[in-house]
């Protein structure tokens, strides 16, 4: 395999911080994401947008970081939004019962049929 499995890039301006998550977010990528989120919060933006359109996989370790980021954002008064969640990530949110935390950026999936 070439290159890292997970990457996060940051775009910052005065009021909005954007994080673009790419690849597969699992335990190996959580430290990188935690550092990027902490850096964003330290700049005290009004809003943080997590672009998940290129995130093809997320496991429970990654989900934990995303939920922790949302809880922290709510606590410090920053609006944290998710944009572009793909089917696998949206399904993980639904299975974990946290889709309402990120409702605006998570598509509603039809129920699975056998």
C-alpha positions as CSV (number, residue, x, y, z in Angstrom):
1,X,0.0,0.0,0.0
2,X,1.3,3.5,-0.8
3,X,0.6,6.4,1.5
4,X,-1.2,6.6,4.8
5,X,-4.6,4.9,5.2
6,X,-6.0,8.0,6.9
7,X,-5.4,11.6,6.3
8,X,-6.9,14.8,7.7
9,X,-6.3,18.3,6.2
10,X,-7.3,21.5,7.8
11,X,-8.5,24.8,6.3
12,X,-8.9,27.7,8.7
13,X,-10.2,31.2,8.5
14,X,-11.4,33.7,11.0
15,X,-14.8,32.1,11.8
16,X,-14.8,28.6,10.3
17,X,-12.4,25.7,10.5
18,X,-12.8,22.9,8.0
19,X,-11.4,19.4,8.4
20,X,-11.4,17.0,5.4
21,X,-11.1,13.4,6.4
22,X,-9.8,11.0,3.8
23,X,-9.5,7.2,3.7
24,X,-10.2,4.8,6.6
25,X,-10.5,6.2,10.1
26,X,-9.7,3.5,12.6
27,X,-7.7,3.3,15.8
28,X,-4.5,4.1,13.9
29,X,-5.9,7.5,12.7
30,X,-7.5,8.7,15.9
31,X,-4.4,10.5,17.3
32,X,-4.1,12.4,14.0
33,X,-7.7,13.4,14.1
34,X,-7.6,14.3,17.8
35,X,-4.7,16.6,17.2
36,X,-6.4,18.3,14.3
37,X,-9.6,18.8,16.2
38,X,-7.8,20.2,19.3
39,X,-5.9,22.6,17.0
40,X,-9.2,23.8,15.5
41,X,-10.8,24.3,18.9
42,X,-7.7,26.2,20.2
43,X,-8.4,28.8,17.5
44,X,-11.9,29.3,18.8
45,X,-13.8,29.3,15.5
46,X,-17.6,29.8,15.5
47,X,-18.0,26.7,13.4
48,X,-16.1,23.5,12.6
49,X,-17.1,21.6,9.5
50,X,-16.0,17.9,9.2
51,X,-16.0,17.0,5.5
52,X,-16.5,13.2,5.4
53,X,-17.2,12.9,1.7
54,X,-13.8,11.1,1.2
55,X,-14.0,9.0,4.3
56,X,-14.7,5.5,3.0
57,X,-14.5,3.7,6.4
58,X,-14.9,4.5,10.1
59,X,-14.8,2.1,13.0
60,X,-15.9,2.5,16.6
61,X,-12.6,4.1,17.6
62,X,-13.0,6.8,14.9
63,X,-16.7,7.2,15.8
64,X,-15.6,7.8,19.4
65,X,-13.4,10.7,18.4
66,X,-16.1,12.2,16.2
67,X,-18.6,12.0,19.1
68,X,-16.1,13.4,21.6
69,X,-15.4,16.3,19.2
70,X,-19.2,17.1,19.0
71,X,-19.5,16.9,22.8
72,X,-16.5,19.2,23.2
73,X,-17.8,21.6,20.6
74,X,-21.2,21.8,22.3
75,X,-19.5,22.4,25.7
76,X,-17.3,25.3,24.4
77,X,-20.1,26.9,22.3
78,X,-18.7,26.0,18.8
79,X,-21.0,24.7,16.1
80,X,-19.7,21.4,14.8
81,X,-21.2,20.0,11.6
82,X,-20.7,17.0,9.5
83,X,-20.9,17.2,5.7
84,X,-21.0,14.5,3.1
85,X,-21.1,11.3,5.2
86,X,-21.0,8.3,2.9
87,X,-23.2,5.2,3.4
88,X,-20.9,3.2,5.6
89,X,-20.3,6.1,7.9
90,X,-24.0,7.0,8.0
91,X,-24.9,3.4,8.8
92,X,-22.3,3.4,11.6
93,X,-23.9,6.6,13.0
94,X,-27.4,5.0,12.8
95,X,-26.3,1.7,14.4
96,X,-24.6,3.6,17.3
97,X,-27.7,5.8,17.7
98,X,-25.7,9.1,17.2
99,X,-27.0,10.2,13.8
100,X,-29.0,12.9,15.5
101,X,-25.8,14.5,16.8
102,X,-24.7,15.0,13.2
103,X,-28.2,15.1,11.6
104,X,-27.6,17.8,9.0
105,X,-24.7,16.0,7.2
106,X,-25.8,12.4,7.6
107,X,-28.2,11.0,4.9
108,X,-31.2,9.0,6.1
109,X,-30.7,5.5,5.1
110,X,-33.6,3.1,4.3
111,X,-33.9,0.1,6.7
112,X,-31.9,-2.9,5.6
113,X,-33.8,-5.9,4.4
114,X,-32.7,-9.5,4.5
